[in-house]
């Protein structure tokens, strides 16, 4: 049972349950920050501005991860069609359902466009294989140029979903 002191006009029963269940997302975020994904370990600060800065950086890092997961959901085992999944629930208190597209990705191991489905960690590992090398030649050792590896189909799809152009010159 979930009780609230707010009027039903302000917060309906379904909205109360939904807000309570969203606490699981907060717990997952904290677990993500501390362990598997970001691996941020305790740092001991004694000055209040440093503590605030540390918390701000942790939350910023988590937001970047959350945004990447959200954008890359079509390539990940994550459910990219939350509305379809929500429509399958008989009520807000019923167990969450996965959308048909998420079940298909998990069953086949491929995305609708035929690419393999990844976990967030394996996709990051795949993206980490891209390289940018500063090269010189024996003919002119004073002249340097940048040589970038070409993204694979999977990497290019990830960059497209993130809205990133990997071949943009940075200096």
N, C-alpha and C positions, 0 to 999 in steps of 0.2 A: 504494500500500500504506500502510495506517495501522497503526502499532504502539502499544501501550500497555503500561505496566508493571502495570496492574491485572489482577486475576484475572478469568477469564471469568464467575464468579458475580457479581462486582461490576459489571462493564461488559461486556455482550455485544458481539459483532462489529458487529451492527446498531446498537447504541447508540453505539459508537465512531464509526462512519461518520456517524450522525445528528449527533453532537456536533461533528464536524469540519465538516460541511456547515452547521451553524448559525453558524459563523464568518462566513459570507457575510452573515447578518443583522446581525451586529455591524459589519461593514464598511459595509453600507448605512446603518446608524444613524449612524455617524460621518460619512459622506458627506452624509446628510440634515442633520445638525447644522451642518456647515460650509458647505453650498452651497444647494441648491434650496429646501428647505422652511423651515428656521429661519434660515438665512443669518447664523449667528453667526460673527463674525470674530474673529481673535485679539485678545485684550486682554492687555496686558503688566502682570502683577502681580509684585511682588518679595517680598511678605510671604506666608508660608505660609498663614495664615488666609484671605487674599484669594484665593489660588489655589484652595484647597479650596472656598470659597464660589462662585467662578466655575464650577468643575467641577460643583458641586452644582446650580447654576441651569441649566446646560446640560443635565444629565441629567434634571432635573425637566421642562424644556421638551420634551425628547425623549419622556419618558414621557407627557406630556399629548398630544403628537401621536400616539404609538403607540396610546394608549387611544382617541383620536378615530377613528383609522383602523380600529381593531378594531371599534368600535361602529358606524361608518358603512359598513362593508364591503358591506352589501346595496345601498347606493346608489352605490358606487364600482366601478371596474373590478377592484378587488382580489377575490381568491377568498374568498367567505364560507363555503364548504363545504370546509374543509381535509380533513375525514375522507373525503369522497367522492374528493377528488383523491388522497389517500394510498392509497386502496384500488385505484386504477387503476395504481399502480406495481407492476412485477413484482418489484422488489427495492429495497432502500435505495440501492444504487449506480446504479440506473436513473435516467434523466432525470425530473425532477419533471413531473407532469401537472397540467392544470387540470381542475377539476370540470365536469360538464356544465352546471351553472347559470352558472359563470363564462364558459364558451364561449358560452352563449346570450346573456348580457348583452353580451358583446363583439360578437357577430354582429348582434344586433338593435339595440343601442344603447339598450335600455330595460330597466328592472327588471321583475320579474314583475308588479308592480302598475302598470306602464305609465308610470312616470316615467323621464325620461332619465338615463342613467348618466353619472357625472361622474368626473373625476380629483379628487384631493384638493384641488389648487389651485383648480380651477374651482368646486368646491362651497364652499370658503372665500370665494371672490369673490362667489358668489351670496348667502351668508349675510351678507356685509359690507354688503349693500344695505339691511338693516334699520336703522331709525333711531328714536331717542327724542328728541323735541324738547320743550323747555320753552317754553310758549306763554303770551302775555298778550294781552288784548283791549283795544281802544280804550275800551270801556265801563268797564273796571276794570283799569287798568294795574298796580295793586298785587297783583292776584290772578293767580298763575301756576298752570298745570296742565300735566301731562305728556301728550303725544300720541305714541303709538307707532304705527309702521306695522304693518299686519297681515302675518304671514308668508304667503308663497306656499305652495302644496301641497308643493313640494320642501323649502322651509325648515322647514315644520312637521314633515315626515317626518324630517328631520335632527334637529330638536329632540327628537322622540319617541324616536329611536334613542339619543340622548345622555342622555335623561332630564332635559331642561331645559324649564322653563316660561318662555318669553320674556316673558310679561306679568306676571311676579311683580314687585311693587313693590320697588325698591331705594332706600334713602335713607341 
